[in-house]
């Protein structure tokens, strides 16, 4: 669904064809600008170049993470600076960017293309009658629904 929106929304600058992702094992979506790209290796998270500047999206996204770190230092949930905490803040910022752009539902695959780690969250709530569950992370809640659709809501 996110990929469909990226391809068919005219306001997103780098519109892609459906052939864009077919020929690569390293297809990703940049968590900052939400544009699709083909990485030259599997661990690349961001676009290589944007607006003629190398690592443009990476630098902007890292600044967003620094602001989250500063905000959390002032809250009661102070944690050590570990890889898991960085991934948690990464996940929160990805959800924030998606929510601000109006993406409130997407699939598991689309989240994985954003390098979102499903196993890092604040707490998980199992729904009583359903096989589905909710995950809370930062100010966001993810709810798994039918057909592997995940809805994003802000608490």
C-alpha positions in Angstrom: 0.0 0.0 0.0 2.8 2.4 0.9 4.7 1.5 -2.3 1.5 2.1 -4.3 1.1 5.5 -2.7 4.8 6.3 -3.5 4.3 5.3 -7.1 1.0 7.0 -7.7 1.1 10.2 -5.7 2.3 13.2 -7.8 3.6 15.2 -4.8 6.4 12.7 -4.3 9.3 13.8 -6.5 11.0 10.5 -7.5 8.1 8.6 -8.9 9.0 5.0 -9.6 7.9 2.4 -12.1 6.8 -1.1 -11.0 9.9 -2.4 -12.6 12.0 -0.4 -10.1 12.1 -3.0 -7.4 11.8 -6.2 -9.5 15.5 -6.5 -10.4 17.1 -6.0 -7.0 17.4 -8.0 -3.8 18.3 -4.8 -2.0 15.1 -2.8 -2.5 14.4 -0.3 0.3 12.5 2.8 1.1 14.3 5.7 2.6 12.9 6.4 6.2 13.5 10.2 5.8 12.1 11.1 2.4 10.0 7.9 1.9 11.2 7.4 -1.7 12.1 4.0 -3.0 15.7 3.2 -3.9 17.9 0.2 -4.8 20.8 -0.1 -2.4 24.2 -1.4 -3.5 24.4 -3.5 -0.3 21.8 -4.9 2.1 22.5 -2.7 5.1 22.0 0.7 3.4 19.1 2.5 5.1 19.0 5.8 3.3 19.2 7.2 -0.2 22.8 7.6 -1.3 22.3 11.2 -2.7 19.4 13.7 -2.6 19.3 17.3 -3.9 22.9 16.9 -5.1 24.2 16.2 -1.6 25.8 12.9 -0.5 24.1 11.4 2.6 21.5 14.2 2.7 18.7 12.0 4.1 21.0 10.2 6.5 22.2 13.5 8.0 18.7 14.9 8.3 17.3 11.7 9.9 20.2 11.5 12.4 19.4 15.1 13.4 15.8 14.0 14.1 17.1 11.1 16.2 19.3 13.6 18.2 16.2 15.7 18.9 14.4 12.5 20.2 17.4 11.7 22.4 17.4 15.2 23.9 13.6 15.0 24.5 13.9 11.6 26.2 16.7 12.7 28.5 14.2 15.1 30.0 11.5 12.4 30.4 11.2 9.8 33.1 12.2 7.0 30.6 15.9 7.4 30.6 17.8 4.5 29.0 21.3 3.8 28.2 22.7 4.6 24.7 22.7 1.1 23.2 22.1 -0.3 19.7 18.6 -1.4 20.9 17.8 2.1 22.1 19.0 3.6 18.8 16.8 1.1 16.9 13.9 2.1 19.2 14.4 5.8 18.4 14.9 4.9 14.7 11.5 3.0 14.7 9.8 6.0 16.5 11.1 8.4 13.9 10.1 6.2 11.0 6.6 6.0 12.3 6.6 9.8 12.9 7.7 10.5 9.3 5.1 8.1 7.9 2.3 9.6 10.1 3.2 13.1 9.1 3.0 12.1 5.4 -0.4 10.6 5.9 0.5 6.9 5.8 -1.7 5.3 8.4 -1.7 1.8 7.1 0.9 -0.4 5.4 2.0 -4.0 5.1 4.8 -5.9 6.9 6.9 -5.9 3.8 6.8 -2.1 3.5 7.9 -1.7 7.1 10.7 -4.1 6.5 11.8 -2.1 3.4 12.1 0.9 5.8 14.5 -1.2 7.9 11.9 -1.1 10.8 12.7 -3.7 13.5 9.5 -5.4 14.6 11.2 -6.8 17.7 12.0 -3.5 19.3 9.0 -1.9 21.1 7.9 -0.5 24.5 5.2 -3.0 25.2 2.9 -5.5 23.4 -0.8 -6.0 24.0 -2.4 -9.3 22.9 -6.1 -8.9 21.9 -8.4 -11.3 23.7 -10.6 -12.6 20.9 -8.3 -12.1 18.0 -5.1 -13.7 16.9 -3.8 -10.2 16.4 -2.0 -7.8 18.7 -1.0 -4.2 19.3 2.5 -2.8 19.8 3.1 0.5 21.6 6.3 2.3 20.8 6.8 5.9 21.8 3.7 7.9 21.1 2.6 5.4 18.4 0.5 2.3 18.4 0.7 -0.4 15.7 -2.2 -2.8 15.3 -2.0 -5.9 13.1 -5.1 -6.5 11.1 -6.4 -8.9 8.4 -4.2 -9.5 5.3 -1.0 -8.4 7.1 -2.1 -4.8 7.2 -0.7 -2.7 10.0 -2.5 0.5 11.1 -0.5 3.3 12.7 -2.2 5.5 15.3 -0.8 8.2 17.5 -1.8 8.1 21.1 
